[in-house]
Amino acid sequence: MSNSFSLLRKFYLLFIVILILPLDLYSQAQNETSNQKNEITIFVVPSLCPIDWSNPAILYKSTLNAYLKTITQKNYYAIGHTIARISSPLLPAPRFFAMCGKVFTEKPKLVLINKNGFGSLGSTMQGHVESEESIKKGLKLYSKRNKVAYIKFRVSEQSVRRIMEFVDKFQKKTINGFAACDIYNGATWPRYSNEGSGCSAFGMSVLDVANLLPAESGEWRIHVKIPMDLIGGEFNNNKKIKLSKILKAKSWYEGTGLVDVDYVDYNVFDPSVIFDWIKNKKTQNDPDFQADEENGIHGLIVNRQNLVYSADDSVFQQRKDSNLFVRQYYRKLRNKK
C-alpha cells in the first residue's frame, strides 16, 4: 500500500512538472521578447581599395583597381556596401536588408565595352535585395577583417513600423510587374515612389524615412559635376567615351555652364566615407554618438526614441526635382514590361 502511494505521488509530481514547465518557458520567452529593444542599425563596409573622387581620371583608376582586386580576392564588395538591420519586439527575429546590383559585371561592361563613360553612374541596371543568409555571412566575414562599422539607433515602435512599411513596399511588384528593388541605379533615391536604388541610397533612405539621418550626414556625400563630354551612351546621343579621354580628365566641371547640357550634377553617399566618419566619431567623446561594440564590430549607438512624426510625412514622396540621369530612368521605367 505504501509503495503504491509513493508511486502515485511520483506520477502526480511528474504531471505537475509537465503542466507547469511549458508555462514557465512561455513566460521566459515573453520576458525575453519584452526586453528586446526597438533598434535600427546601419552597417557600412568600405571599398576594397580607397575610391578617390579627386578627379575623373583618378576615380576611374581607383575604381578599376578595386574591381580587379575583387576578382583575385574572394568575398569582397568592390566599392563598399551598406546594410540595414531592424530589431524589434514586433518582429519574431531581426530583419536584414541590403540593395545590390544583380550582375557583378554589368557596371564594368558599361564603361569598358559599351564605352558609356561616367554615364554608368546614372545607368539603370538589374538589382535585388540581398538574402539575409548572405548578409549575415558577410558581416561575420568582414568583422574578422575589421572592415565593417555601424551606427545603431534606439527608436520607438512607430519608427520601426514606418521603416517596415518602407522596406516591404520597396519589394512589392507594382511597376509593370517589377518592384523598385529590381532596379539598381546610383542616381535615384528610393524614398521617391517607383525609384530603384544603389546600396548606399537604400541604407540612407531607411534612416531618412524615420528622420534618423544625422545633421552631419551631409559629410557622407560625394558631390561632383560630371562634364558632359565624359558622359556617353543613352544620355548623350549614344556617344562613345574613349578610356584615353577619361584618363586625361584631371578635373570635374568647374565652369558656369548649363546643368544637364555642360555637366550633370551628381551626388552619392559613400560607404567608405561613412566608415571613416564612424571611426573618427568614436574618438570624440560625443555624448550623442556613444562608442559601442557588438560581436567584435565597432560602432556608435544613438538614442532617438522620442522622435515624433507628422501625419503628412508619408513614407514615400513624390520627386519634385530632376536631372538628366533621373529623366532617363523614368523613360526606361515607362518602357518596362
Secondary structure as the mmCIF struct_conf table of DSSP 4:
data_model
#
loop_
_struct_conf.conf_type_id
_struct_conf.id
_struct_conf.beg_label_comp_id
_struct_conf.beg_label_asym_id
_struct_conf.beg_label_seq_id
_struct_conf.end_label_comp_id
_struct_conf.end_label_asym_id
_struct_conf.end_label_seq_id
HELX_RH_AL_P HELX_RH_AL_P1 SER A 2 ASN A 35
STRN STRN1 GLU A 39 VAL A 45
BEND BEND1 LEU A 48 CYS A 49
BEND BEND2 SER A 54 ASN A 55
HELX_RH_AL_P HELX_RH_AL_P2 PRO A 56 THR A 72
BEND BEND3 GLN A 73 ASN A 75
TURN_TY1_P TURN_TY1_P1 ALA A 78 ILE A 79
STRN STRN2 HIS A 81 SER A 87
TURN_TY1_P TURN_TY1_P2 PRO A 89 LEU A 90
BEND BEND4 LEU A 91 ALA A 93
STRN STRN3 ARG A 95 PHE A 97
STRN STRN4 MET A 99 GLY A 101
BEND BEND5 LYS A 102 LYS A 102
TURN_TY1_P TURN_TY1_P3 PHE A 104 THR A 105
HELX_RH_AL_P HELX_RH_AL_P3 GLU A 106 LEU A 112
TURN_TY1_P TURN_TY1_P4 ILE A 113 ILE A 113
BEND BEND6 ASN A 114 ASN A 114
STRN STRN5 GLY A 117 GLY A 117
HELX_RH_3T_P HELX_RH_3T_P1 PHE A 118 GLY A 122
STRN STRN6 MET A 125 VAL A 129
HELX_LH_PP_P HELX_LH_PP_P1 GLU A 130 SER A 131
HELX_RH_AL_P HELX_RH_AL_P4 GLU A 132 LYS A 144
TURN_TY1_P TURN_TY1_P5 ARG A 145 ASN A 146
STRN STRN7 ALA A 149 ARG A 154
HELX_RH_AL_P HELX_RH_AL_P5 GLU A 157 PHE A 170
TURN_TY1_P TURN_TY1_P6 GLN A 171 GLN A 171
BEND BEND7 LYS A 172 LYS A 172
STRN STRN8 LYS A 173 ILE A 175
TURN_TY1_P TURN_TY1_P7 ASN A 176 GLY A 177
STRN STRN9 PHE A 178 ALA A 179
HELX_RH_3T_P HELX_RH_3T_P2 ALA A 180 ASP A 182
STRN STRN10 ILE A 183 TYR A 184
TURN_TY1_P TURN_TY1_P8 GLY A 186 ALA A 187
TURN_TY1_P TURN_TY1_P9 PRO A 190 ARG A 191
STRN STRN11 TYR A 192 TYR A 192
TURN_TY1_P TURN_TY1_P10 SER A 193 ASN A 194
HELX_RH_AL_P HELX_RH_AL_P6 CYS A 199 VAL A 209
TURN_TY1_P TURN_TY1_P11 ALA A 210 ASN A 211
HELX_RH_3T_P HELX_RH_3T_P3 ALA A 215 TRP A 220
STRN STRN12 ARG A 221 PRO A 227
HELX_RH_3T_P HELX_RH_3T_P4 MET A 228 LEU A 230
STRN STRN13 ILE A 231 ILE A 231
STRN STRN14 GLY A 233 GLY A 233
TURN_TY1_P TURN_TY1_P12 GLU A 234 ASN A 238
STRN STRN15 LYS A 239 LYS A 239
HELX_RH_AL_P HELX_RH_AL_P7 LEU A 243 LEU A 247
TURN_TY1_P TURN_TY1_P13 LYS A 248 LYS A 248
BEND BEND8 SER A 251 SER A 251
BEND BEND9 GLY A 255 THR A 256
STRN STRN16 VAL A 259 VAL A 259
TURN_TY1_P TURN_TY1_P14 ASP A 260 ASP A 262
STRN STRN17 TYR A 263 PHE A 269
HELX_RH_AL_P HELX_RH_AL_P8 PRO A 271 LYS A 282
TURN_TY1_P TURN_TY1_P15 THR A 283 ASN A 285
BEND BEND10 PRO A 287 PHE A 289
STRN STRN18 GLN A 290 GLU A 294
TURN_TY1_P TURN_TY1_P16 ASN A 295 GLY A 296
STRN STRN19 ILE A 297 ASN A 303
TURN_TY1_P TURN_TY1_P17 GLN A 305 ASN A 306
TURN_TY1_P TURN_TY1_P18 ALA A 311 ASP A 312
BEND BEND11 VAL A 315 PHE A 316
STRN STRN20 GLN A 317 GLN A 317
HELX_RH_AL_P HELX_RH_AL_P9 LEU A 324 ASN A 335
#
